[in-house]
């Protein structure tokens, strides 16, 4: 069964949202270990800086592997 482009985007977006929440929690815990003191707004901004890249990466990799799967099935 082939995955649609829409479902690829939904999967990538879900992956990014879960990753974003985990990244914020990790930053809040780990940054102080290294003497990095920031507020919640800075943590959220740092996390958002990577959201677009993560979303694009997940979507493009999914489409790449879908294209490989289709070619190998032919």
PQR file with spaces between the fields and no chain letter, atoms N, CA, C, O and H, PARSE charges and radii, in Angstrom:
ATOM       1  N    UNK     1       0.839   -1.182    0.000 -0.4000 1.5000
ATOM       2  CA   UNK     1       0.000    0.000    0.000 -0.0000 2.0000
ATOM       3  C    UNK     1       0.884    1.245    0.000  0.5500 1.7000
ATOM       4  O    UNK     1       1.866    1.319    0.738 -0.5500 1.4000
ATOM       5  N    UNK     2       0.537    2.189   -0.807 -0.4000 1.5000
ATOM       6  CA   UNK     2       1.303    3.418   -0.977 -0.0000 2.0000
ATOM       7  C    UNK     2       0.834    4.485    0.015  0.5500 1.7000
ATOM       8  O    UNK     2      -0.362    4.623    0.271 -0.5500 1.4000
ATOM       9  H    UNK     2      -0.261    2.129   -1.407  0.4000 1.0000
ATOM      10  N    UNK     3       1.787    5.233    0.566 -0.4000 1.5000
ATOM      11  CA   UNK     3       1.441    6.333    1.476 -0.0000 2.0000
ATOM      12  C    UNK     3       1.256    7.607    0.655  0.5500 1.7000
ATOM      13  O    UNK     3       2.098    7.948   -0.175 -0.5500 1.4000
ATOM      14  H    UNK     3       2.758    5.120    0.358  0.4000 1.0000
ATOM      15  N    UNK     4       0.149    8.305    0.894 -0.4000 1.5000
ATOM      16  CA   UNK     4      -0.123    9.538    0.157 -0.0000 2.0000
ATOM      17  C    UNK     4       0.800   10.661    0.638  0.5500 1.7000
ATOM      18  O    UNK     4       1.388   10.581    1.716 -0.5500 1.4000
ATOM      19  H    UNK     4      -0.536    8.028    1.569  0.4000 1.0000
ATOM      20  N    UNK     5       0.910   11.691   -0.171 -0.4000 1.5000
ATOM      21  CA   UNK     5       1.720   12.855    0.217 -0.0000 2.0000
ATOM      22  C    UNK     5       1.149   13.518    1.467  0.5500 1.7000
ATOM      23  O    UNK     5       1.894   13.993    2.325 -0.5500 1.4000
ATOM      24  H    UNK     5       0.432   11.756   -1.047  0.4000 1.0000
ATOM      25  N    UNK     6      -0.183   13.545    1.562 -0.4000 1.5000
ATOM      26  CA   UNK     6      -0.820   14.141    2.742 -0.0000 2.0000
ATOM      27  C    UNK     6      -0.463   13.370    4.001  0.5500 1.7000
ATOM      28  O    UNK     6      -0.131   13.970    5.023 -0.5500 1.4000
ATOM      29  H    UNK     6      -0.788   13.159    0.865  0.4000 1.0000
ATOM      30  N    UNK     7      -0.527   12.052    3.938 -0.4000 1.5000
ATOM      31  CA   UNK     7      -0.192   11.247    5.109 -0.0000 2.0000
ATOM      32  C    UNK     7       1.301   11.340    5.428  0.5500 1.7000
ATOM      33  O    UNK     7       1.686   11.261    6.595 -0.5500 1.4000
ATOM      34  H    UNK     7      -0.797   11.564    3.107  0.4000 1.0000
ATOM      35  N    UNK     8       2.139   11.507    4.416 -0.4000 1.5000
ATOM      36  CA   UNK     8       3.563   11.738    4.659 -0.0000 2.0000
ATOM      37  C    UNK     8       3.756   13.019    5.458  0.5500 1.7000
ATOM      38  O    UNK     8       4.564   13.064    6.386 -0.5500 1.4000
ATOM      39  H    UNK     8       1.827   11.571    3.468  0.4000 1.0000
ATOM      40  N    UNK     9       3.005   14.069    5.093 -0.4000 1.5000
ATOM      41  CA   UNK     9       3.102   15.342    5.801 -0.0000 2.0000
ATOM      42  C    UNK     9       2.551   15.214    7.224  0.5500 1.7000
ATOM      43  O    UNK     9       3.127   15.771    8.159 -0.5500 1.4000
ATOM      44  H    UNK     9       2.348   14.033    4.340  0.4000 1.0000
ATOM      45  N    UNK    10       1.448   14.490    7.396 -0.4000 1.5000
ATOM      46  CA   UNK    10       0.883   14.284    8.733 -0.0000 2.0000
ATOM      47  C    UNK    10       1.878   13.528    9.607  0.5500 1.7000
ATOM      48  O    UNK    10       2.088   13.894   10.764 -0.5500 1.4000
ATOM      49  H    UNK    10       0.980   14.037    6.636  0.4000 1.0000
ATOM      50  N    UNK    11       2.485   12.492    9.072 -0.4000 1.5000
ATOM      51  CA   UNK    11       3.475   11.725    9.825 -0.0000 2.0000
ATOM      52  C    UNK    11       4.673   12.591   10.200  0.5500 1.7000
ATOM      53  O    UNK    11       5.126   12.570   11.345 -0.5500 1.4000
ATOM      54  H    UNK    11       2.314   12.195    8.132  0.4000 1.0000
ATOM      55  N    UNK    12       5.186   13.354    9.234 -0.4000 1.5000
ATOM      56  CA   UNK    12       6.337   14.218    9.496 -0.0000 2.0000
ATOM      57  C    UNK    12       5.989   15.291   10.529  0.5500 1.7000
ATOM      58  O    UNK    12       6.792   15.576   11.417 -0.5500 1.4000
ATOM      59  H    UNK    12       4.819   13.371    8.304  0.4000 1.0000
ATOM      60  N    UNK    13       4.812   15.880   10.421 -0.4000 1.5000
ATOM      61  CA   UNK    13       4.396   16.922   11.367 -0.0000 2.0000
ATOM      62  C    UNK    13       4.251   16.354   12.775  0.5500 1.7000
ATOM      63  O    UNK    13       4.668   16.987   13.745 -0.5500 1.4000
ATOM      64  H    UNK    13       4.160   15.649    9.699  0.4000 1.0000
ATOM      65  N    UNK    14       3.664   15.172   12.894 -0.4000 1.5000
ATOM      66  CA   UNK    14       3.525   14.526   14.199 -0.0000 2.0000
ATOM      67  C    UNK    14       4.892   14.254   14.803  0.5500 1.7000
ATOM      68  O    UNK    14       5.114   14.490   15.991 -0.5500 1.4000
ATOM      69  H    UNK    14       3.325   14.657   12.106  0.4000 1.0000
ATOM      70  N    UNK    15       5.795   13.763   13.989 -0.4000 1.5000
ATOM      71  CA   UNK    15       7.156   13.497   14.438 -0.0000 2.0000
ATOM      72  C    UNK    15       7.826   14.776   14.942  0.5500 1.7000
ATOM      73  O    UNK    15       8.498   14.763   15.973 -0.5500 1.4000
ATOM      74  H    UNK    15       5.614   13.571   13.024  0.4000 1.0000
ATOM      75  N    UNK    16       7.643   15.864   14.221 -0.4000 1.5000
ATOM      76  CA   UNK    16       8.246   17.140   14.599 -0.0000 2.0000
ATOM      77  C    UNK    16       7.633   17.674   15.895  0.5500 1.7000
ATOM      78  O    UNK    16       8.359   18.164   16.761 -0.5500 1.4000
ATOM      79  H    UNK    16       7.097   15.874   13.383  0.4000 1.0000
ATOM      80  N    UNK    17       6.320   17.588   16.039 -0.4000 1.5000
ATOM      81  CA   UNK    17       5.665   18.092   17.252 -0.0000 2.0000
ATOM      82  C    UNK    17       6.142   17.308   18.481  0.5500 1.7000
ATOM      83  O    UNK    17       6.481   17.901   19.505 -0.5500 1.4000
ATOM      84  H    UNK    17       5.731   17.191   15.336  0.4000 1.0000
ATOM      85  N    UNK    18       6.166   15.992   18.377 -0.4000 1.5000
ATOM      86  CA   UNK    18       6.644   15.171   19.494 -0.0000 2.0000
ATOM      87  C    UNK    18       8.110   15.492   19.784  0.5500 1.7000
ATOM      88  O    UNK    18       8.498   15.628   20.944 -0.5500 1.4000
ATOM      89  H    UNK    18       5.891   15.510   17.545  0.4000 1.0000
ATOM      90  N    UNK    19       8.920   15.612   18.737 -0.4000 1.5000
ATOM      91  CA   UNK    19      10.323   15.963   18.911 -0.0000 2.0000
ATOM      92  C    UNK    19      10.509   17.325   19.543  0.5500 1.7000
ATOM      93  O    UNK    19      11.408   17.516   20.363 -0.5500 1.4000
ATOM      94  H    UNK    19       8.605   15.502   17.795  0.4000 1.0000
ATOM      95  N    UNK    20       9.655   18.284   19.164 -0.4000 1.5000
ATOM      96  CA   UNK    20       9.724   19.641   19.714 -0.0000 2.0000
ATOM      97  C    UNK    20       9.461   19.635   21.216  0.5500 1.7000
ATOM      98  O    UNK    20      10.195   20.255   21.985 -0.5500 1.4000
ATOM      99  H    UNK    20       8.925   18.129   18.498  0.4000 1.0000
ATOM     100  N    UNK    21       8.420   18.937   21.623 -0.4000 1.5000
ATOM     101  CA   UNK    21       8.088   18.856   23.049 -0.0000 2.0000
ATOM     102  C    UNK    21       9.227   18.190   23.825  0.5500 1.7000
ATOM     103  O    UNK    21       9.612   18.659   24.897 -0.5500 1.4000
ATOM     104  H    UNK    21       7.824   18.433   20.999  0.4000 1.0000
ATOM     105  N    UNK    22       9.756   17.108   23.286 -0.4000 1.5000
ATOM     106  CA   UNK    22      10.880   16.436   23.946 -0.0000 2.0000
ATOM     107  C    UNK    22      12.123   17.320   23.989  0.5500 1.7000
ATOM     108  O    UNK    22      12.852   17.321   24.981 -0.5500 1.4000
ATOM     109  H    UNK    22       9.443   16.727   22.416  0.4000 1.0000
ATOM     110  N    UNK    23      12.365   18.069   22.918 -0.4000 1.5000
ATOM     111  CA   UNK    23      13.534   18.951   22.880 -0.0000 2.0000
ATOM     112  C    UNK    23      13.431   20.049   23.939  0.5500 1.7000
ATOM     113  O    UNK    23      14.413   20.353   24.616 -0.5500 1.4000
ATOM     114  H    UNK    23      11.773   18.069   22.112  0.4000 1.0000
ATOM     115  N    UNK    24      12.258   20.636   24.083 -0.4000 1.5000
ATOM     116  CA   UNK    24      12.068   21.691   25.085 -0.0000 2.0000
ATOM     117  C    UNK    24      12.306   21.121   26.483  0.5500 1.7000
ATOM     118  O    UNK    24      13.010   21.722   27.294 -0.5500 1.4000
ATOM     119  H    UNK    24      11.460   20.389   23.533  0.4000 1.0000
ATOM     120  N    UNK    25      11.713   19.959   26.758 -0.4000 1.5000
ATOM     121  CA   UNK    25      11.908   19.326   28.068 -0.0000 2.0000
ATOM     122  C    UNK    25      13.380   19.005   28.313  0.5500 1.7000
ATOM     123  O    UNK    25      13.887   19.207   29.416 -0.5500 1.4000
ATOM     124  H    UNK    25      11.141   19.471   26.099  0.4000 1.0000
ATOM     125  N    UNK    26      14.057   18.511   27.296 -0.4000 1.5000
ATOM     126  CA   UNK    26      15.484   18.178   27.419 -0.0000 2.0000
ATOM     127  C    UNK    26      16.312   19.434   27.661  0.5500 1.7000
ATOM     128  O    UNK    26      17.201   19.437   28.513 -0.5500 1.4000
ATOM     129  H    UNK    26      13.645   18.347   26.400  0.4000 1.0000
ATOM     130  N    UNK    27      16.023   20.508   26.912 -0.4000 1.5000
ATOM     131  CA   UNK    27      16.749   21.770   27.107 -0.0000 2.0000
ATOM     132  C    UNK    27      16.586   22.284   28.532  0.5500 1.7000
ATOM     133  O    UNK    27      17.555   22.722   29.152 -0.5500 1.4000
ATOM     134  H    UNK    27      15.301   20.505   26.220  0.4000 1.0000
ATOM     135  N    UNK    28      15.369   22.232   29.048 -0.4000 1.5000
ATOM     136  CA   UNK    28      15.096   22.734   30.391 -0.0000 2.0000
ATOM     137  C    UNK    28      15.895   21.957   31.432  0.5500 1.7000
ATOM     138  O    UNK    28      16.342   22.522   32.430 -0.5500 1.4000
ATOM     139  H    UNK    28      14.582   21.876   28.545  0.4000 1.0000
ATOM     140  N    UNK    29      16.071   20.673   31.197 -0.4000 1.5000
ATOM     141  CA   UNK    29      16.824   19.833   32.135 -0.0000 2.0000
ATOM     142  C    UNK    29      18.332   19.952   31.927  0.5500 1.7000
ATOM     143  O    UNK    29      19.078   20.071   32.899 -0.5500 1.4000
ATOM     144  H    UNK    29      15.708   20.214   30.387  0.4000 1.0000
ATOM     145  N    UNK    30      18.790   19.920   30.676 -0.4000 1.5000
ATOM     146  CA   UNK    30      20.217   19.809   30.376 -0.0000 2.0000
ATOM     147  C    UNK    30      20.954   21.154   30.386  0.5500 1.7000
ATOM     148  O    UNK    30      22.093   21.222   30.848 -0.5500 1.4000
ATOM     149  H    UNK    30      18.184   19.823   29.887  0.4000 1.0000
ATOM     150  N    UNK    31      20.327   22.217   29.888 -0.4000 1.5000
ATOM     151  CA   UNK    31      21.023   23.503   29.815 -0.0000 2.0000
ATOM     152  C    UNK    31      21.652   23.925   31.142  0.5500 1.7000
ATOM     153  O    UNK    31      22.808   24.348   31.150 -0.5500 1.4000
ATOM     154  H    UNK    31      19.402   22.162   29.513  0.4000 1.0000
ATOM     155  N    UNK    32      20.941   23.826   32.256 -0.4000 1.5000
ATOM     156  CA   UNK    32      21.553   24.234   33.530 -0.0000 2.0000
ATOM     157  C    UNK    32      22.806   23.427   33.897  0.5500 1.7000
ATOM     158  O    UNK    32      23.684   23.945   34.588 -0.5500 1.4000
ATOM     159  H    UNK    32      20.002   23.482   32.250  0.4000 1.0000
ATOM     160  N    UNK    33      22.903   22.186   33.454 -0.4000 1.5000
ATOM     161  CA   UNK    33      24.095   21.381   33.716 -0.0000 2.0000
ATOM     162  C    UNK    33      25.340   22.017   33.102  0.5500 1.7000
ATOM     163  O    UNK    33      26.453   21.816   33.589 -0.5500 1.4000
ATOM     164  H    UNK    33      22.190   21.765   32.893  0.4000 1.0000
ATOM     165  N    UNK    34      25.146   22.786   32.031 -0.4000 1.5000
ATOM     166  CA   UNK    34      26.252   23.429   31.336 -0.0000 2.0000
ATOM     167  C    UNK    34      26.325   24.926   31.634  0.5500 1.7000
ATOM     168  O    UNK    34      27.052   25.669   30.973 -0.5500 1.4000
ATOM     169  H    UNK    34      24.242   22.949   31.635  0.4000 1.0000
ATOM     170  N    UNK    35      25.578   25.346   32.615 -0.4000 1.5000
ATOM     171  CA   UNK    35      25.609   26.752   33.003 -0.0000 2.0000
ATOM     172  C    UNK    35      24.852   27.668   32.065  0.5500 1.7000
ATOM     173  O    UNK    35      25.059   28.881   32.084 -0.5500 1.4000
ATOM     174  H    UNK    35      24.987   24.743   33.151  0.4000 1.0000
ATOM     175  N    UNK    36      23.986   27.113   31.253 -0.4000 1.5000
ATOM     176  CA   UNK    36      23.198   27.914   30.315 -0.0000 2.0000
ATOM     177  C    UNK    36      21.845   28.189   30.967  0.5500 1.7000
ATOM     178  O    UNK    36      21.032   27.284   31.151 -0.5500 1.4000
ATOM     179  H    UNK    36      23.818   26.127   31.237  0.4000 1.0000
ATOM     180  N    UNK    37      21.624   29.449   31.310 -0.4000 1.5000
ATOM     181  CA   UNK    37      20.371   29.832   31.951 -0.0000 2.0000
ATOM     182  C    UNK    37      19.511   30.609   30.962  0.5500 1.7000
ATOM     183  O    UNK    37      19.900   31.688   30.517 -0.5500 1.4000
ATOM     184  H    UNK    37      22.285   30.184   31.160  0.4000 1.0000
ATOM     185  N    UNK    38      18.362   30.077   30.621 -0.4000 1.5000
ATOM     186  CA   UNK    38      17.426   30.755   29.726 -0.0000 2.0000
ATOM     187  C    UNK    38      16.022   30.594   30.266  0.5500 1.7000
ATOM     188  O    UNK    38      15.747   29.701   31.068 -0.5500 1.4000
ATOM     189  H    UNK    38      18.046   29.200   30.983  0.4000 1.0000
ATOM     190  N    UNK    39      15.149   31.455   29.825 -0.4000 1.5000
ATOM     191  CA   UNK    39      13.750   31.376   30.215 -0.0000 2.0000
ATOM     192  C    UNK    39      12.973   30.504   29.254  0.5500 1.7000
ATOM     193  O    UNK    39      13.496   30.057   28.233 -0.5500 1.4000
ATOM     194  H    UNK    39      15.372   32.181   29.174  0.4000 1.0000
ATOM     195  N    UNK    40      11.720   30.268   29.592 -0.4000 1.5000
ATOM     196  CA   UNK    40      10.870   29.429   28.751 -0.0000 2.0000
ATOM     197  C    UNK    40      10.741   30.000   27.339  0.5500 1.7000
ATOM     198  O    UNK    40      10.746   29.247   26.365 -0.5500 1.4000
ATOM     199  H    UNK    40      11.295   30.631   30.421  0.4000 1.0000
ATOM     200  N    UNK    41      10.626   31.312   27.223 -0.4000 1.5000
ATOM     201  CA   UNK    41      10.490   31.931   25.896 -0.0000 2.0000
ATOM     202  C    UNK    41      11.705   31.619   25.022  0.5500 1.7000
ATOM     203  O    UNK    41      11.559   31.346   23.831 -0.5500 1.4000
ATOM     204  H    UNK    41      10.622   31.924   28.014  0.4000 1.0000
ATOM     205  N    UNK    42      12.890   31.660   25.605 -0.4000 1.5000
ATOM     206  CA   UNK    42      14.107   31.348   24.838 -0.0000 2.0000
ATOM     207  C    UNK    42      14.131   29.876   24.441  0.5500 1.7000
ATOM     208  O    UNK    42      14.516   29.536   23.322 -0.5500 1.4000
ATOM     209  H    UNK    42      13.008   31.882   26.573  0.4000 1.0000
ATOM     210  N    UNK    43      13.718   28.999   25.364 -0.4000 1.5000
ATOM     211  CA   UNK    43      13.656   27.568   25.030 -0.0000 2.0000
ATOM     212  C    UNK    43      12.711   27.329   23.866  0.5500 1.7000
ATOM     213  O    UNK    43      13.026   26.575   22.945 -0.5500 1.4000
ATOM     214  H    UNK    43      13.404   29.275   26.272  0.4000 1.0000
ATOM     215  N    UNK    44      11.551   27.972   23.911 -0.4000 1.5000
ATOM     216  CA   UNK    44      10.575   27.795   22.837 -0.0000 2.0000
ATOM     217  C    UNK    44      11.107   28.330   21.512  0.5500 1.7000
ATOM     218  O    UNK    44      10.896   27.723   20.462 -0.5500 1.4000
ATOM     219  H    UNK    44      11.295   28.584   24.659  0.4000 1.0000
ATOM     220  N    UNK    45      11.799   29.472   21.562 -0.4000 1.5000
ATOM     221  CA   UNK    45      12.354   30.065   20.346 -0.0000 2.0000
ATOM     222  C    UNK    45      13.458   29.203   19.754  0.5500 1.7000
ATOM     223  O    UNK    45      13.512   28.996   18.542 -0.5500 1.4000
ATOM     224  H    UNK    45      11.971   29.965   22.415  0.4000 1.0000
ATOM     225  N    UNK    46      14.331   28.706   20.606 -0.4000 1.5000
ATOM     226  CA   UNK    46      15.396   27.811   20.135 -0.0000 2.0000
ATOM     227  C    UNK    46      14.781   26.590   19.463  0.5500 1.7000
ATOM     228  O    UNK    46      15.213   26.180   18.385 -0.5500 1.4000
ATOM     229  H    UNK    46      14.287   28.874   21.591  0.4000 1.0000
ATOM     230  N    UNK    47      13.778   26.018   20.103 -0.4000 1.5000
ATOM     231  CA   UNK    47      13.109   24.853   19.527 -0.0000 2.0000
ATOM     232  C    UNK    47      12.447   25.161   18.196  0.5500 1.7000
ATOM     233  O    UNK    47      12.527   24.361   17.264 -0.5500 1.4000
ATOM     234  H    UNK    47      13.428   26.352   20.979  0.4000 1.0000
ATOM     235  N    UNK    48      11.792   26.319   18.097 -0.4000 1.5000
ATOM     236  CA   UNK    48      11.131   26.692   16.846 -0.0000 2.0000
ATOM     237  C    UNK    48      12.115   26.895   15.695  0.5500 1.7000
ATOM     238  O    UNK    48      11.769   26.693   14.531 -0.5500 1.4000
ATOM     239  H    UNK    48      11.728   26.968   18.855  0.4000 1.0000
ATOM     240  N    UNK    49      13.333   27.291   16.026 -0.4000 1.5000
ATOM     241  CA   UNK    49      14.341   27.504   14.990 -0.0000 2.0000
ATOM     242  C    UNK    49      14.609   26.220   14.211  0.5500 1.7000
ATOM     243  O    UNK    49      15.021   26.267   13.052 -0.5500 1.4000
ATOM     244  H    UNK    49      13.614   27.455   16.972  0.4000 1.0000
ATOM     245  N    UNK    50      14.376   25.079   14.844 -0.4000 1.5000
ATOM     246  CA   UNK    50      14.653   23.793   14.206 -0.0000 2.0000
ATOM     247  C    UNK    50      13.404   23.087   13.665  0.5500 1.7000
ATOM     248  O    UNK    50      13.523   22.071   12.980 -0.5500 1.4000
ATOM     249  H    UNK    50      14.041   25.040   15.786  0.4000 1.0000
ATOM     250  N    UNK    51      12.224   23.604   13.960 -0.4000 1.5000
ATOM     251  CA   UNK    51      10.992   22.935   13.545 -0.0000 2.0000
ATOM     252  C    UNK    51      10.872   22.843   12.029  0.5500 1.7000
ATOM     253  O    UNK    51      10.591   21.767   11.501 -0.5500 1.4000
ATOM     254  H    UNK    51      12.127   24.429   14.516  0.4000 1.0000
ATOM     255  N    UNK    52      11.076   23.933   11.330 -0.4000 1.5000
ATOM     256  CA   UNK    52      10.962   23.918    9.865 -0.0000 2.0000
ATOM     257  C    UNK    52      11.918   22.954    9.215  0.5500 1.7000
ATOM     258  O    UNK    52      11.551   22.228    8.291 -0.5500 1.4000
ATOM     259  H    UNK    52      11.305   24.807   11.759  0.4000 1.0000
ATOM     260  N    UNK    53      13.150   22.944    9.696 -0.4000 1.5000
ATOM     261  CA   UNK    53      14.160   22.030    9.148 -0.0000 2.0000
ATOM     262  C    UNK    53      13.754   20.584    9.408  0.5500 1.7000
ATOM     263  O    UNK    53      13.852   19.739    8.518 -0.5500 1.4000
ATOM     264  H    UNK    53      13.448   23.534   10.446  0.4000 1.0000
ATOM     265  N    UNK    54      13.299   20.300   10.620 -0.4000 1.5000
ATOM     266  CA   UNK    54      12.894   18.938   10.958 -0.0000 2.0000
ATOM     267  C    UNK    54      11.699   18.485   10.134  0.5500 1.7000
ATOM     268  O    UNK    54      11.655   17.346    9.669 -0.5500 1.4000
ATOM     269  H    UNK    54      13.218   20.986   11.343  0.4000 1.0000
ATOM     270  N    UNK    55      10.737   19.368    9.955 -0.4000 1.5000
ATOM     271  CA   UNK    55       9.562   19.033    9.164 -0.0000 2.0000
ATOM     272  C    UNK    55       9.942   18.736    7.718  0.5500 1.7000
ATOM     273  O    UNK    55       9.506   17.733    7.153 -0.5500 1.4000
ATOM     274  H    UNK    55      10.773   20.294   10.333  0.4000 1.0000
ATOM     275  N    UNK    56      10.742   19.593    7.128 -0.4000 1.5000
ATOM     276  CA   UNK    56      11.186   19.376    5.748 -0.0000 2.0000
ATOM     277  C    UNK    56      11.997   18.091    5.627  0.5500 1.7000
ATOM     278  O    UNK    56      11.791   17.314    4.695 -0.5500 1.4000
ATOM     279  H    UNK    56      11.096   20.408    7.587  0.4000 1.0000
ATOM     280  N    UNK    57      12.910   17.864    6.554 -0.4000 1.5000
ATOM     281  CA   UNK    57      13.729   16.650    6.533 -0.0000 2.0000
ATOM     282  C    UNK    57      12.862   15.403    6.586  0.5500 1.7000
ATOM     283  O    UNK    57      13.039   14.491    5.777 -0.5500 1.4000
ATOM     284  H    UNK    57      13.078   18.495    7.311  0.4000 1.0000
ATOM     285  N    UNK    58      11.929   15.353    7.527 -0.4000 1.5000
ATOM     286  CA   UNK    58      11.071   14.179    7.666 -0.0000 2.0000
ATOM     287  C    UNK    58      10.226   13.924    6.428  0.5500 1.7000
ATOM     288  O    UNK    58      10.104   12.789    5.969 -0.5500 1.4000
ATOM     289  H    UNK    58      11.786   16.093    8.183  0.4000 1.0000
ATOM     290  N    UNK    59       9.645   14.989    5.895 -0.4000 1.5000
ATOM     291  CA   UNK    59       8.798   14.861    4.707 -0.0000 2.0000
ATOM     292  C    UNK    59       9.613   14.404    3.498  0.5500 1.7000
ATOM     293  O    UNK    59       9.221   13.474    2.794 -0.5500 1.4000
ATOM     294  H    UNK    59       9.743   15.911    6.269  0.4000 1.0000
ATOM     295  N    UNK    60      10.745   15.061    3.263 -0.4000 1.5000
ATOM     296  CA   UNK    60      11.558   14.719    2.090 -0.0000 2.0000
ATOM     297  C    UNK    60      12.127   13.308    2.176  0.5500 1.7000
ATOM     298  O    UNK    60      12.175   12.599    1.171 -0.5500 1.4000
ATOM     299  H    UNK    60      11.063   15.817    3.835  0.4000 1.0000
ATOM     300  N    UNK    61      12.555   12.897    3.351 -0.4000 1.5000
ATOM     301  CA   UNK    61      13.055   11.527    3.493 -0.0000 2.0000
ATOM     302  C    UNK    61      11.944   10.508    3.271  0.5500 1.7000
ATOM     303  O    UNK    61      12.169    9.473    2.644 -0.5500 1.4000
ATOM     304  H    UNK    61      12.516   13.473    4.168  0.4000 1.0000
ATOM     305  N    UNK    62      10.750   10.792    3.777 -0.4000 1.5000
ATOM     306  CA   UNK    62       9.622    9.884    3.568 -0.0000 2.0000
ATOM     307  C    UNK    62       9.315    9.756    2.093  0.5500 1.7000
ATOM     308  O    UNK    62       9.095    8.654    1.590 -0.5500 1.4000
ATOM     309  H    UNK    62      10.567   11.634    4.286  0.4000 1.0000
ATOM     310  N    UNK    63       9.298   10.892    1.390 -0.4000 1.5000
ATOM     311  CA   UNK    63       9.009   10.850   -0.053 -0.0000 2.0000
ATOM     312  C    UNK    63      10.115   10.126   -0.818  0.5500 1.7000
ATOM     313  O    UNK    63       9.839    9.392   -1.767 -0.5500 1.4000
ATOM     314  H    UNK    63       9.477   11.787    1.798  0.4000 1.0000
ATOM     315  N    UNK    64      11.374   10.334   -0.401 -0.4000 1.5000
ATOM     316  CA   UNK    64      12.496    9.632   -1.039 -0.0000 2.0000
ATOM     317  C    UNK    64      12.333    8.125   -0.898  0.5500 1.7000
ATOM     318  O    UNK    64      12.453    7.390   -1.878 -0.5500 1.4000
ATOM     319  H    UNK    64      11.597   10.931    0.370  0.4000 1.0000
ATOM     320  N    UNK    65      12.063    7.668    0.305 -0.4000 1.5000
ATOM     321  CA   UNK    65      11.913    6.236    0.523 -0.0000 2.0000
ATOM     322  C    UNK    65      10.678    5.680   -0.168  0.5500 1.7000
ATOM     323  O    UNK    65      10.679    4.528   -0.602 -0.5500 1.4000
ATOM     324  H    UNK    65      11.966    8.265    1.102  0.4000 1.0000
ATOM     325  N    UNK    66       9.624    6.483   -0.277 -0.4000 1.5000
ATOM     326  CA   UNK    66       8.442    6.049   -1.020 -0.0000 2.0000
ATOM     327  C    UNK    66       8.782    5.900   -2.503  0.5500 1.7000
ATOM     328  O    UNK    66       8.336    4.951   -3.148 -0.5500 1.4000
ATOM     329  H    UNK    66       9.623    7.419    0.075  0.4000 1.0000
ATOM     330  N    UNK    67       9.569    6.832   -3.047 -0.4000 1.5000
ATOM     331  CA   UNK    67       9.984    6.738   -4.452 -0.0000 2.0000
ATOM     332  C    UNK    67      10.864    5.509   -4.672  0.5500 1.7000
ATOM     333  O    UNK    67      10.724    4.823   -5.684 -0.5500 1.4000
ATOM     334  H    UNK    67       9.931    7.603   -2.523  0.4000 1.0000
ATOM     335  N    UNK    68      11.749    5.232   -3.756 -0.4000 1.5000
ATOM     336  CA   UNK    68      12.613    4.045   -3.854 -0.0000 2.0000
ATOM     337  C    UNK    68      11.758    2.787   -3.807  0.5500 1.7000
ATOM     338  O    UNK    68      11.995    1.849   -4.568 -0.5500 1.4000
ATOM     339  H    UNK    68      11.863    5.789   -2.934  0.4000 1.0000
ATOM     340  N    UNK    69      10.767    2.757   -2.923 -0.4000 1.5000
ATOM     341  CA   UNK    69       9.903    1.585   -2.807 -0.0000 2.0000
ATOM     342  C    UNK    69       9.129    1.356   -4.098  0.5500 1.7000
ATOM     343  O    UNK    69       8.992    0.218   -4.547 -0.5500 1.4000
ATOM     344  H    UNK    69      10.574    3.518   -2.304  0.4000 1.0000
ATOM     345  N    UNK    70       8.624    2.428   -4.695 -0.4000 1.5000
ATOM     346  CA   UNK    70       7.858    2.309   -5.934 -0.0000 2.0000
ATOM     347  C    UNK    70       8.751    1.819   -7.065  0.5500 1.7000
ATOM     348  O    UNK    70       8.346    0.944   -7.830 -0.5500 1.4000
ATOM     349  H    UNK    70       8.735    3.353   -4.330  0.4000 1.0000
ATOM     350  N    UNK    71       9.953    2.361   -7.186 -0.4000 1.5000
ATOM     351  CA   UNK    71      10.874    1.935   -8.251 -0.0000 2.0000
ATOM     352  C    UNK    71      11.278    0.481   -8.104  0.5500 1.7000
ATOM     353  O    UNK    71      11.399   -0.235   -9.098 -0.5500 1.4000
ATOM     354  H    UNK    71      10.282    3.072   -6.564  0.4000 1.0000
ATOM     355  N    UNK    72      11.485    0.040   -6.877 -0.4000 1.5000
ATOM     356  CA   UNK    72      11.914   -1.343   -6.673 -0.0000 2.0000
ATOM     357  C    UNK    72      10.757   -2.323   -6.925  0.5500 1.7000
ATOM     358  O    UNK    72      10.992   -3.494   -7.224 -0.5500 1.4000
ATOM     359  H    UNK    72      11.387    0.622   -6.070  0.4000 1.0000
ATOM     360  N    UNK    73       9.519   -1.847   -6.804 -0.4000 1.5000
ATOM     361  CA   UNK    73       8.356   -2.696   -7.045 -0.0000 2.0000
ATOM     362  C    UNK    73       8.061   -2.854   -8.536  0.5500 1.7000
ATOM     363  O    UNK    73       7.349   -3.778   -8.930 -0.5500 1.4000
ATOM     364  H    UNK    73       9.329   -0.896   -6.561  0.4000 1.0000
ATOM     365  N    UNK    74       8.597   -1.971   -9.358 -0.4000 1.5000
ATOM     366  CA   UNK    74       8.317   -2.012  -10.816 -0.0000 2.0000
ATOM     367  C    UNK    74       9.082   -3.078  -11.522  0.5500 1.7000
ATOM     368  O    UNK    74       8.951   -3.231  -12.736 -0.5500 1.4000
ATOM     369  H    UNK    74       9.175   -1.221   -9.038  0.4000 1.0000
